[in-house]
Amino acid sequence: MKLTRRWTEPVPVDIAPLIDVAFQQLIYFLLTSSFVLSPAIPVRLPKATTSPQVNAATLVVTLTKDHLVYWENRVVTLKELQRELKAAGGDTPVLIRADRHAYVEKLIELWDLCRAAGYSEVHIATLSE
């Protein structure tokens, strides 16, 4: 018995629907993702019920739970921070982002340093409940 093969033309694969689905998933993940203010410096802010909203145009000083002080995403000493604050001028409000486990003494020291540099408006960042 002799079998013959039939040669059929290859069916073209349409990848347009696959690309559409991939783009829809990309858009979905971009829309549902959240963005963090300062991802490089992990700080757990304390909660407060009466915290007011602060203008986005502020100078940010960060105090971590390990008592490291950050200015513009770099670790600085208190003397360097004092120099940087004086160089920035005293017009803009200062926002201190202190971790909830940081010592209050260190927070007050930063507060006094900002006030001594000529800043009249110093705020402490909190999470609203």
N, CA and C atoms as an extended XYZ file, in Angstrom:
387
Properties=species:S:1:pos:R:3:atomname:S:1:resname:S:1:resid:I:1 pbc="F F F"
N         0.831       -1.144        0.000 N   MET     1
C         0.000        0.000        0.000 CA  MET     1
C         0.893        1.230        0.000 C   MET     1
N         0.610        2.121       -0.862 N   LYS     2
C         1.405        3.311       -1.008 CA  LYS     2
C         0.621        4.511       -0.484 C   LYS     2
N         1.225        5.216        0.483 N   LEU     3
C         0.592        6.409        1.059 CA  LEU     3
C         1.189        7.652        0.420 C   LEU     3
N         0.339        8.568        0.156 N   THR     4
C         0.823        9.837       -0.395 CA  THR     4
C         0.577       10.945        0.618 C   THR     4
N         1.487       11.817        0.655 N   ARG     5
C         1.339       12.957        1.566 CA  ARG     5
C         0.755       14.131        0.822 C   ARG     5
N        -0.104       14.785        1.530 N   ARG     6
C        -0.624       16.022        0.956 CA  ARG     6
C         0.140       17.180        1.571 C   ARG     6
N         0.651       18.000        0.770 N   TRP     7
C         1.344       19.203        1.248 CA  TRP     7
C         0.341       20.331        1.280 C   TRP     7
N         0.209       20.873        2.477 N   THR     8
C        -0.696       22.013        2.599 CA  THR     8
C         0.148       23.261        2.834 C   THR     8
N        -0.422       24.360        2.502 N   GLU     9
C         0.281       25.621        2.705 CA  GLU     9
C         0.281       25.941        4.193 C   GLU     9
N         1.381       26.503        4.722 N   PRO    10
C         1.406       26.838        6.156 CA  PRO    10
C         0.412       27.955        6.469 C   PRO    10
N        -0.223       27.797        7.603 N   VAL    11
C        -1.205       28.787        8.028 CA  VAL    11
C        -0.437       29.953        8.657 C   VAL    11
N        -0.679       31.177        8.197 N   PRO    12
C         0.039       32.313        8.793 CA  PRO    12
C        -0.481       32.599       10.209 C   PRO    12
N         0.432       32.916       11.093 N   VAL    13
C         0.075       33.211       12.481 CA  VAL    13
C        -0.083       34.724       12.607 C   VAL    13
N        -1.246       35.122       13.075 N   ASP    14
C        -1.521       36.541       13.245 CA  ASP    14
C        -1.169       36.929       14.683 C   ASP    14
N        -0.137       37.741       14.851 N   ILE    15
C         0.292       38.100       16.203 CA  ILE    15
C        -0.282       39.435       16.672 C   ILE    15
N        -1.105       40.063       15.886 N   ALA    16
C        -1.701       41.344       16.287 CA  ALA    16
C        -2.532       41.211       17.566 C   ALA    16
N        -3.395       40.181       17.706 N   PRO    17
C        -4.131       40.052       18.979 CA  PRO    17
C        -3.212       39.814       20.177 C   PRO    17
N        -2.116       39.090       19.971 N   LEU    18
C        -1.169       38.850       21.052 CA  LEU    18
C        -0.520       40.161       21.501 C   LEU    18
N        -0.158       41.003       20.572 N   ILE    19
C         0.437       42.304       20.902 CA  ILE    19
C        -0.589       43.185       21.606 C   ILE    19
N        -1.839       43.151       21.161 N   ASP    20
C        -2.891       43.929       21.816 CA  ASP    20
C        -3.062       43.518       23.275 C   ASP    20
N        -3.070       42.230       23.530 N   VAL    21
C        -3.230       41.744       24.900 CA  VAL    21
C        -2.026       42.160       25.743 C   VAL    21
N        -0.824       42.076       25.189 N   ALA    22
C         0.377       42.464       25.935 CA  ALA    22
C         0.336       43.947       26.294 C   ALA    22
N        -0.074       44.798       25.373 N   PHE    23
C        -0.170       46.230       25.666 CA  PHE    23
C        -1.262       46.532       26.684 C   PHE    23
N        -2.371       45.820       26.622 N   GLN    24
C        -3.430       46.036       27.607 CA  GLN    24
C        -2.957       45.648       29.007 C   GLN    24
N        -2.206       44.574       29.115 N   GLN    25
C        -1.674       44.181       30.414 CA  GLN    25
C        -0.671       45.212       30.919 C   GLN    25
N         0.165       45.726       30.038 N   LEU    26
C         1.127       46.747       30.422 CA  LEU    26
C         0.417       47.991       30.948 C   LEU    26
N        -0.607       48.437       30.260 N   ILE    27
C        -1.369       49.607       30.702 CA  ILE    27
C        -2.042       49.331       32.041 C   ILE    27
N        -2.595       48.145       32.222 N   TYR    28
C        -3.247       47.794       33.487 CA  TYR    28
C        -2.246       47.855       34.636 C   TYR    28
N        -1.061       47.276       34.475 N   PHE    29
C        -0.078       47.268       35.549 CA  PHE    29
C         0.459       48.665       35.835 C   PHE    29
N         0.595       49.492       34.824 N   LEU    30
C         1.048       50.861       35.057 CA  LEU    30
C         0.003       51.678       35.804 C   LEU    30
N        -1.258       51.473       35.485 N   LEU    31
C        -2.310       52.240       36.142 CA  LEU    31
C        -2.552       51.803       37.578 C   LEU    31
N        -2.330       50.538       37.876 N   THR    32
C        -2.594       50.049       39.230 CA  THR    32
C        -1.371       50.109       40.137 C   THR    32
N        -0.223       50.465       39.610 N   SER    33
C         0.964       50.541       40.455 CA  SER    33
C         0.946       51.837       41.247 C   SER    33
N         1.618       51.813       42.375 N   SER    34
C         1.693       53.016       43.200 CA  SER    34
C         3.131       53.498       43.218 C   SER    34
N         3.266       54.788       43.385 N   PHE    35
C         4.591       55.391       43.380 CA  PHE    35
C         4.904       55.914       44.768 C   PHE    35
N         6.150       55.745       45.170 N   VAL    36
C         6.594       56.139       46.492 CA  VAL    36
C         7.347       57.455       46.379 C   VAL    36
N         7.186       58.327       47.403 N   LEU    37
C         7.840       59.623       47.384 CA  LEU    37
C         9.350       59.494       47.369 C   LEU    37
N         9.901       58.707       48.227 N   SER    38
C        11.340       58.552       48.324 CA  SER    38
C        11.677       57.078       48.504 C   SER    38
N        11.817       56.331       47.413 N   PRO    39
C        11.990       54.893       47.538 CA  PRO    39
C        13.334       54.467       48.089 C   PRO    39
N        14.335       55.314       48.017 N   ALA    40
C        15.667       54.903       48.439 CA  ALA    40
C        15.832       54.930       49.954 C   ALA    40
N        15.017       55.697       50.657 N   ILE    41
C        15.158       55.841       52.098 CA  ILE    41
C        13.903       55.297       52.774 C   ILE    41
N        13.961       54.085       53.311 N   PRO    42
C        12.761       53.522       53.946 CA  PRO    42
C        12.498       54.154       55.310 C   PRO    42
N        11.345       54.798       55.437 N   VAL    43
C        10.955       55.453       56.684 CA  VAL    43
C         9.506       55.103       56.973 C   VAL    43
N         9.223       54.650       58.189 N   ARG    44
C         7.850       54.386       58.618 CA  ARG    44
C         7.390       55.591       59.418 C   ARG    44
N         6.528       56.385       58.812 N   LEU    45
C         6.067       57.614       59.444 CA  LEU    45
C         5.056       57.309       60.543 C   LEU    45
N         5.025       58.147       61.591 N   PRO    46
C         3.998       57.971       62.624 CA  PRO    46
C         2.643       58.423       62.108 C   PRO    46
N         1.579       57.959       62.752 N   LYS    47
C         0.222       58.321       62.355 CA  LYS    47
C        -0.276       59.476       63.210 C   LYS    47
N        -1.078       60.353       62.584 N   ALA    48
C        -1.679       61.475       63.299 CA  ALA    48
C        -3.041       61.767       62.692 C   ALA    48
N        -3.977       62.203       63.516 N   THR    49
C        -5.321       62.481       63.017 CA  THR    49
C        -5.503       63.938       62.620 C   THR    49
N        -4.682       64.831       63.138 N   THR    50
C        -4.870       66.257       62.866 CA  THR    50
C        -3.745       66.848       62.022 C   THR    50
N        -3.094       66.046       61.220 N   SER    51
C        -1.970       66.558       60.430 CA  SER    51
C        -2.466       67.347       59.222 C   SER    51
N        -1.985       68.587       59.051 N   PRO    52
C        -2.404       69.391       57.896 CA  PRO    52
C        -1.612       69.009       56.647 C   PRO    52
N        -2.137       69.381       55.501 N   GLN    53
C        -1.442       69.152       54.237 CA  GLN    53
C        -0.346       70.202       54.079 C   GLN    53
N         0.834       69.774       53.588 N   VAL    54
C         1.958       70.678       53.388 CA  VAL    54
C         2.197       70.819       51.899 C   VAL    54
N         2.572       72.006       51.477 N   ASN    55
C         2.873       72.275       50.082 CA  ASN    55
C         3.996       71.351       49.598 C   ASN    55
N         3.924       70.945       48.343 N   ALA    56
C         4.922       70.021       47.788 CA  ALA    56
C         6.286       70.680       47.621 C   ALA    56
N         6.332       72.003       47.538 N   ALA    57
C         7.596       72.710       47.340 CA  ALA    57
C         8.268       72.952       48.686 C   ALA    57
N         8.760       71.905       49.303 N   THR    58
C         9.439       72.017       50.589 CA  THR    58
C        10.792       71.347       50.511 C   THR    58
N        11.651       71.718       51.430 N   LEU    59
C        12.935       71.034       51.575 CA  LEU    59
C        12.706       69.838       52.489 C   LEU    59
N        13.233       68.678       52.126 N   VAL    60
C        12.963       67.455       52.878 CA  VAL    60
C        14.240       66.977       53.561 C   VAL    60
N        14.152       66.804       54.871 N   VAL    61
C        15.218       66.213       55.674 CA  VAL    61
C        14.662       64.912       56.223 C   VAL    61
N        15.395       63.814       56.057 N   THR    62
C        14.906       62.503       56.477 CA  THR    62
C        15.757       61.967       57.621 C   THR    62
N        15.084       61.454       58.648 N   LEU    63
C        15.734       60.835       59.796 CA  LEU    63
C        15.266       59.388       59.871 C   LEU    63
N        16.185       58.435       59.732 N   THR    64
C        15.821       57.017       59.732 CA  THR    64
C        15.810       56.470       61.153 C   THR    64
N        15.358       55.217       61.285 N   LYS    65
C        15.328       54.592       62.609 CA  LYS    65
C        16.726       54.315       63.135 C   LYS    65
N        17.725       54.277       62.240 N   ASP    66
C        19.121       54.098       62.644 CA  ASP    66
C        19.794       55.427       62.951 C   ASP    66
N        18.999       56.517       62.959 N   HIS    67
C        19.434       57.867       63.287 CA  HIS    67
C        20.417       58.434       62.266 C   HIS    67
N        20.232       58.052       61.009 N   LEU    68
C        20.991       58.655       59.912 CA  LEU    68
C        20.170       59.808       59.360 C   LEU    68
N        20.841       60.898       59.042 N   VAL    69
C        20.171       62.079       58.510 CA  VAL    69
C        20.468       62.156       57.013 C   VAL    69
N        19.395       62.266       56.209 N   TYR    70
C        19.528       62.347       54.758 CA  TYR    70
C        19.104       63.738       54.285 C   TYR    70
N        19.878       64.267       53.362 N   TRP    71
C        19.546       65.517       52.682 CA  TRP    71
C        19.718       65.243       51.194 C   TRP    71
N        18.656       65.366       50.427 N   GLU    72
C        18.662       65.096       48.987 CA  GLU    72
C        19.211       63.701       48.683 C   GLU    72
N        18.716       62.716       49.394 N   ASN    73
C        19.032       61.289       49.196 CA  ASN    73
C        20.488       60.943       49.448 C   ASN    73
N        21.163       61.710       50.275 N   ARG    74
C        22.526       61.346       50.670 CA  ARG    74
C        22.686       61.592       52.159 C   ARG    74
N        23.497       60.758       52.797 N   VAL    75
C        23.712       60.857       54.236 CA  VAL    75
C        24.601       62.063       54.518 C   VAL    75
N        24.186       62.874       55.491 N   VAL    76
C        24.977       64.041       55.878 CA  VAL    76
C        25.113       64.082       57.392 C   VAL    76
N        26.141       64.778       57.850 N   THR    77
C        26.287       65.033       59.277 CA  THR    77
C        25.468       66.283       59.608 C   THR    77
N        25.345       66.575       60.885 N   LEU    78
C        24.564       67.743       61.280 CA  LEU    78
C        25.238       69.044       60.843 C   LEU    78
N        26.575       69.064       60.850 N   LYS    79
C        27.284       70.268       60.388 CA  LYS    79
C        27.081       70.475       58.887 C   LYS    79
N        27.131       69.383       58.122 N   GLU    80
C        26.882       69.493       56.673 CA  GLU    80
C        25.449       69.929       56.407 C   GLU    80
N        24.516       69.401       57.189 N   LEU    81
C        23.120       69.780       57.017 CA  LEU    81
C        22.918       71.259       57.331 C   LEU    81
N        23.568       71.741       58.357 N   GLN    82
C        23.447       73.150       58.704 CA  GLN    82
C        23.975       74.031       57.567 C   GLN    82
N        25.114       73.636       56.974 N   ARG    83
C        25.657       74.380       55.831 CA  ARG    83
C        24.703       74.358       54.646 C   ARG    83
N        24.134       73.180       54.358 N   GLU    84
C        23.211       73.048       53.222 CA  GLU    84
C        21.944       73.871       53.441 C   GLU    84
N        21.435       73.871       54.659 N   LEU    85
C        20.224       74.641       54.946 CA  LEU    85
C        20.478       76.139       54.824 C   LEU    85
N        21.616       76.592       55.303 N   LYS    86
C        21.935       78.013       55.184 CA  LYS    86
C        22.132       78.405       53.726 C   LYS    86
N        22.708       77.502       52.934 N   ALA    87
C        22.924       77.794       51.507 CA  ALA    87
C        21.607       77.818       50.740 C   ALA    87
N        20.625       77.043       51.185 N   ALA    88
C        19.337       76.988       50.487 CA  ALA    88
C        18.459       78.194       50.787 C   ALA    88
N        18.765       78.955       51.811 N   GLY    89
C        17.950       80.113       52.172 CA  GLY    89
C        16.845       79.711       53.126 C   GLY    89
N        16.163       80.703       53.710 N   GLY    90
C        15.158       80.404       54.720 CA  GLY    90
C        13.737       80.662       54.287 C   GLY    90
N        13.481       80.761       52.975 N   ASP    91
C        12.142       81.093       52.493 CA  ASP    91
C        11.212       79.891       52.450 C   ASP    91
N        11.736       78.750       52.081 N   THR    92
C        10.915       77.564       51.848 CA  THR    92
C        10.673       76.818       53.151 C   THR    92
N         9.508       76.198       53.314 N   PRO    93
C         9.283       75.365       54.507 CA  PRO    93
C        10.151       74.106       54.476 C   PRO    93
N        10.465       73.598       55.654 N   VAL    94
C        11.262       72.372       55.784 CA  VAL    94
C        10.338       71.274       56.300 C   VAL    94
N        10.430       70.098       55.682 N   LEU    95
C         9.655       68.936       56.105 CA  LEU    95
C        10.624       67.893       56.647 C   LEU    95
N        10.457       67.527       57.897 N   ILE    96
C        11.297       66.492       58.510 CA  ILE    96
C        10.521       65.191       58.460 C   ILE    96
N        11.064       64.211       57.713 N   ARG    97
C        10.466       62.875       57.632 CA  ARG    97
C        11.213       61.990       58.618 C   ARG    97
N        10.678       61.830       59.817 N   ALA    98
C        11.334       61.050       60.854 CA  ALA    98
C        10.635       59.707       61.012 C   ALA    98
N        11.417       58.655       61.110 N   ASP    99
C        10.867       57.322       61.347 CA  ASP    99
C        10.206       57.289       62.720 C   ASP    99
N         9.168       56.479       62.855 N   ARG   100
C         8.434       56.428       64.124 CA  ARG   100
C         9.275       55.841       65.253 C   ARG   100
N        10.372       55.153       64.929 N   HIS   101
C        11.222       54.572       65.953 CA  HIS   101
C        12.480       55.402       66.213 C   HIS   101
N        12.585       56.566       65.593 N   ALA   102
C        13.727       57.453       65.838 CA  ALA   102
C        13.542       58.142       67.187 C   ALA   102
N        14.652       58.481       67.805 N   TYR   103
C        14.584       59.144       69.106 CA  TYR   103
C        14.030       60.557       68.955 C   TYR   103
N        13.202       60.944       69.888 N   VAL   104
C        12.624       62.281       69.886 CA  VAL   104
C        13.731       63.321       70.072 C   VAL   104
N        14.736       62.967       70.837 N   GLU   105
C        15.854       63.881       71.059 CA  GLU   105
C        16.538       64.246       69.744 C   GLU   105
N        16.715       63.260       68.874 N   LYS   106
C        17.346       63.514       67.568 CA  LYS   106
C        16.420       64.361       66.695 C   LYS   106
N        15.125       64.122       66.770 N   LEU   107
C        14.154       64.901       66.008 CA  LEU   107
C        14.159       66.366       66.459 C   LEU   107
N        14.185       66.594       67.753 N   ILE   108
C        14.225       67.961       68.277 CA  ILE   108
C        15.538       68.637       67.895 C   ILE   108
N        16.604       67.885       67.860 N   GLU   109
C        17.897       68.436       67.442 CA  GLU   109
C        17.837       68.903       65.982 C   GLU   109
N        17.190       68.115       65.129 N   LEU   110
C        17.011       68.532       63.731 CA  LEU   110
C        16.100       69.756       63.642 C   LEU   110
N        15.048       69.759       64.430 N   TRP   111
C        14.118       70.889       64.452 CA  TRP   111
C        14.863       72.179       64.833 C   TRP   111
N        15.643       72.119       65.911 N   ASP   112
C        16.398       73.291       66.353 CA  ASP   112
C        17.421       73.726       65.314 C   ASP   112
N        18.027       72.776       64.656 N   LEU   113
C        19.012       73.088       63.620 CA  LEU   113
C        18.358       73.853       62.470 C   LEU   113
N        17.156       73.431       62.075 N   CYS   114
C        16.435       74.132       61.002 CA  CYS   114
C        16.042       75.536       61.439 C   CYS   114
N        15.572       75.674       62.666 N   ARG   115
C        15.179       76.995       63.172 CA  ARG   115
C        16.390       77.911       63.303 C   ARG   115
N        17.541       77.359       63.706 N   ALA   116
C        18.760       78.156       63.831 CA  ALA   116
C        19.289       78.587       62.468 C   ALA   116
N        18.976       77.807       61.421 N   ALA   117
C        19.418       78.159       60.071 CA  ALA   117
C        18.532       79.227       59.445 C   ALA   117
N        17.484       79.647       60.156 N   GLY   118
C        16.651       80.737       59.665 CA  GLY   118
C        15.319       80.326       59.080 C   GLY   118
N        14.923       79.081       59.247 N   TYR   119
C        13.644       78.599       58.727 CA  TYR   119
C        12.571       78.766       59.794 C   TYR   119
N        11.543       79.527       59.473 N   SER   120
C        10.484       79.755       60.454 CA  SER   120
C         9.387       78.704       60.364 C   SER   120
N         9.316       78.017       59.237 N   GLU   121
C         8.259       77.018       59.039 CA  GLU   121
C         8.889       75.628       58.913 C   GLU   121
N         8.805       74.839       59.986 N   VAL   122
C         9.362       73.485       60.023 CA  VAL   122
C         8.227       72.537       60.354 C   VAL   122
N         8.049       71.493       59.542 N   HIS   123
C         6.959       70.542       59.721 CA  HIS   123
C         7.517       69.132       59.927 C   HIS   123
N         6.721       68.290       60.569 N   ILE   124
C         7.069       66.880       60.747 CA  ILE   124
C         6.063       66.071       59.929 C   ILE   124
N         6.573       65.196       59.064 N   ALA   125
C         5.710       64.385       58.196 CA  ALA   125
C         5.047       63.278       59.005 C   ALA   125
N         3.740       63.094       58.777 N   THR   126
C         2.986       62.026       59.415 CA  THR   126
C         2.037       61.413       58.398 C   THR   126
N         1.525       60.244       58.730 N   LEU   127
C         0.488       59.602       57.926 CA  LEU   127
C        -0.857       59.987       58.505 C   LEU   127
N        -1.788       60.350       57.660 N   SER   128
C        -3.133       60.652       58.160 CA  SER   128
C        -3.910       59.355       58.283 C   SER   128
N        -4.703       59.248       59.327 N   GLU   129
C        -5.456       58.015       59.578 CA  GLU   129
C        -6.734       58.009       58.794 C   GLU   129
